[in-house]
Amino acid sequence: MRAAPKLTQFYKYPVVVGISILAISSTLAWWMKFDISPLFETAMIRRGEFWRLLTSILPHVNILHLVFNLYWFWSFGTLVEETLGHLKTAALILFLALGSGAMEFALADGGVGLSGVVYGLFGMLWVLTYRDQRFHDAIDLKTAQLFVGWFIFCVIATVAKWYAVGNIAHAAGSILGALLAIAISVPERRHLASLAVGAIVLLGCWGSTLGRPKINLSAQSGYEGKWGYDALQAGRNQDAIRWLSEAVVYKPKLAVYWFDLGIAYQRAGNTKNAKSAYERAHQLEPSKAEYVNPLEAIE
C-alpha cells in the first residue's frame, strides 16, 4: 500500500484536513456535553433537515472510533485528493456521505462517524488498484483483508449486541465506492455503473424520508412516538398527528400510539379519525379502561 503523506504536508490537502478538523471539533464538543443535536440523523430529516445526512459523519462515539476513521480517512483521502484534485474529492466525499448515511438511516437507526465514507474510499481504491495506473499501489492485500475482516467482526458484534455498528453505512459506502470506480475505469460499463449508483442513492434518500416507515428494520422505530407525545403535551396537535401517524406505521400493534393519535385528532376536531384511532387502541388492549372511555364519549 502506498505510504500516506506526513502530517507536515497538511496544507496540500485542504479537503481532507478541513473535514478532519470539523470531525475532531464536533466530536470534542459532543464529549464536552455541548448540544450538537442538529448534526445527528433523526426523524427531522423527513421534515426538511436534509443536511443531517451529511453532518452525521462528523461526530464520533469514542477515541478509538475517531482515531481509526481519521487514520484511514487521511491515508485514502489524501491519495484521492492528490490524484483527482480538491473539487472532485470534496464532491466524492459528500456523495459517499449522503449515500451511506441515507441507507443507514433508511434501514436502521442512523449513525455517526466517517466510517461510511472511509469504506467508500476503500471500495473505490480497491477496484482502481487493478484498473487505473494512477492508483496501482493504493490498496494491498493486507489492507483489503483488514477492512473485510473488520466488516465481518462489526456485523457479528452488532448481531451479538456487543456493540452497535453502522454496518449498513459500511456496506453501502463500499458498494458505492466500487461502482464509482467501475464508472471511472471501465468505459464500457460506465452507463450501467452510473445507473446503479443513482438507484442506490435515490433509494437511500427515499428510504430516509417518505419511505422510512415502510422499509425501516430498526426495533427502535425512530423517534416518532416520543415526539408525537411531546407535541401532544405541548398542545401542538397538528405536529402530534403528523408524528403519531408515522409512529403507528412503524409499530401498528402498540396501542398507546393509537390512543395518543386519537387524542390529537379529537383535539383537532377530527372526530371520525379520532374514533378510528381509539377503536384500534381498544382492539389492541381491550382490558384498558382508559382506551374505552374516550371511545364511549365520542359514540
N, C-alpha and C positions, 0 to 999 in steps of 0.2 A: 504494500500500500504506500502511496506517495506520502511523504512526511508533510505534516501540517506546517505552515509558516510560524515563525516565532512571534510571540505576542508583541514584541517591539515593532512589528510591521503592521500594527493595527490600523494605521492611517490609510493603508491600501484597500481596506475592506469596510467601507462605511456602512454598508447594508447589514452585514453580519454583526459588526460591532454595535451598531445602533440598536438592533433588535436585542442583542445580548444585554446591553445596558438597561433597556426597558424591562427585560425579564428579571434581571437582578434587582432593579429598583422596585418593581411591583411586588416581587416575592418578599423582599425585606419589609416593605410596607405592610403586607399581609401578616407576616410573622410578628410585626410590632403592633398588631391589632388595629391598624388603620382600616377604614371602610373602603375596600376596593371592589365591592359587590357589583358595580356596573361592568366589571371585566368578565364576570363568570357567565357560563352558559346556563340560562334559566328559561322558564316559560315566557319571559318578556321578549324573547326573540320573536315569538308569534304575535307580539304587539308592536312590531316595527323596530325593535332594538337589534338590528342585524349585525351591528359591529361586534356583538358578543361572540360570534362565531370566529372572529379573528383575534380579539383581545384575550380570549381564554388561553392562548398559547403562552402568555406572559407569566402568570403566577405559577409557582411550583410548590409542591407539598412539603418537601424537606430538603436537606442539604444534598443527600445522595441523588435525589431526583433532579435538582438543579445542576449539580456538577456533571452528572452523566450526560444530560442533554446539552449543556453548554460545550462540553468537550467535543462531542461528535458534531454539534452544530458548527463549531469552529473548524473542525477537520474537513467536513464535507462542504460547508457553505463557502469557505474561502476558496476552495478549488473551483467551485461553480462560479463564484463572483470574478475570480481571476480570468476564467475562460470565457464566460458569457457576457460579462460586464455588469455594471451596477443595476441598471434599469430592469434588465431581463431577470436578474437574480431576485430583485425585490418583487417583481410580478410572480415569479415562480414560488417564492416563499408564501406570499399572500394566497396564491391559488391552492397550494398544498394545505395551508392552514384552514382555508374555507372548506375544501373537500373533506379533509379528515375530521375537522371539528363538526361539520354538519352531519356526517354519517354517525359520529359518536353520539351526538345529541338526539338524532332521529331514532336510533335503535336502543340507546342505553340512557344513562343519567346525564351524560355530558361530563367532560373532564377538563383538566388544566395541564399546561406544560407544552413544551416544544417537541415532545416525542413523536407526534403525528407528522410534523414537518421533517424531523430527523429521519424517520423511517421512509418518508417520501424521497428525501435526498439519497438515502441509501438505495432504494429501489431503482431510482433513475441512474445513479452512478454504477450500480451493479450491471445493468444492461449495457450502459455506454462503455464500460471497461472492455467489452468484447466487440463493440460495434463502432466506436468512434476513437480514432487515434489520439485525439486530444485528451482522452480520459483513460488511456490504455493501462495505467497503473493506479487507477482511482481506488479500486476495491480488490483486496487479495482474498484468498480462501479463508484465512483465519478470521478476518473481519466479517465475511459472509456467514461463517459458522457461528460467530458470536451473536450476530443480530438474529439469525434464525433460532438459535438456542435460547436467546433471551425472550424472544416472542413466545416460544413454546412454554418456557417457565412462567411467563406472565399469565398466559392462559390458564395454566394449572393453578397458579396462585389465586387467580380470581375465582375459578370454579370451586376450589377448596376453601374459599373465603379466608385465606391467609391475609390477602392484601388486594384491594381493588385497583385494577389497572385498566387504562383506556385501550383495550385490545382492538376494538373496532377502529379507533383512530389509527393505530399502528398498521392494521391490515389495509385500511382504505388509503392511507398515505403511501404504503409500499406499492399497491396496485396502481395508483395514480402516477407515482413516480416512474414505474416501469413502463406504463403506457405512454407517458410523455417522452421517455427515452426512445421508444419504438417510433413515435411520430417524428422525432428529431433525426434518427439514424437509419430508418428503413423507409425510403420514399414510397415504395410500392404498397406499404401498409399504413401510410400516414393517415389516409382518409378514415380507415376503419378504426385505428387507434384514437384518432381525434373524436370520432363519434362515441366511442366507449368512454373516453374521459368526460365528454359533455353529459352523457347519460348518467354517470355516477354522481357528478356534481349536482345535476338537476334533481336526481333522486334524493340526495342529501338535503338540498335546500327545501324541496317539497316536504320531505320527511321531518325536517326540524321545524316546520311551520304548520301548514294546513294539514299535512298527513300524519303528524306525530301521534295523535290519539289512535290512529288506525294501525300503525306499524311498530310502535314503541314496545320493546320487550322488557323494560325495567319493572321490577316488582314495586319500586317506589312510586311509580306513576306520576312523577313530576311534582309540581307544586300547586296544582290547580285547586285541590280540595281545601288546603290550608288557606290559600289566597282568597278563595271564594268565601270561606268562613270569615276571614278578616274583613273582607269588603262588606259582608252582611252585618258584622258587628259595628262597622263604621257608618252604616246606613247608605252605602253606595250599592244600591240594589241592582242597577244595570251591570256594574262590574261583577257583582256576585253571580248574576245569571250567566254571564259570559264564562267565568272561570268554572263554575259548578257544572255548566252544560258540558264542558270538556272533561271534568273530573268523572262524570258518570259514564263517559265513553271509555276512559281508562279502566275504571273499576265499577262496572254496572251492577255488581252484587253487593255494593257497600251501601246499606240503607241510609246512613247518616248523610251521604252526599245528596241523595234524592230528597230527603227531608229538608235539608238546608236550601236546596233548589226550589222546593215548594214554598218555603217561607219567602224567598227572594221574589218569586213570581207573584205571590199573594200581595206582598208589599207594593209591587209594581202595578197592581191592578189587573193582572192576567189570571183570572180565576180558573179558566179552563186548563191552562198548563200547570197551575198550582195543584189542582185536583189530581191531575195525572201523576205528578211527581209524588204527592202524598200517597196515592194509591200504590205506587211502586215501592215506596218505603215500607208501607204496611204489608205488602205481599212478601217482602224480603224478611221482615221481622214482625210477624203478626202479634207476638206477645207483648210488644212495647205499646203501652197505652198512649204515650206521647205522640206516636205516629197515627193513632186512631182519632184522637180528639180534634186536630185541625181538619181532618178529612170530614168528620161529622159536622163540624161547624160550617164548612162550605156547602155540604149537602143540605 
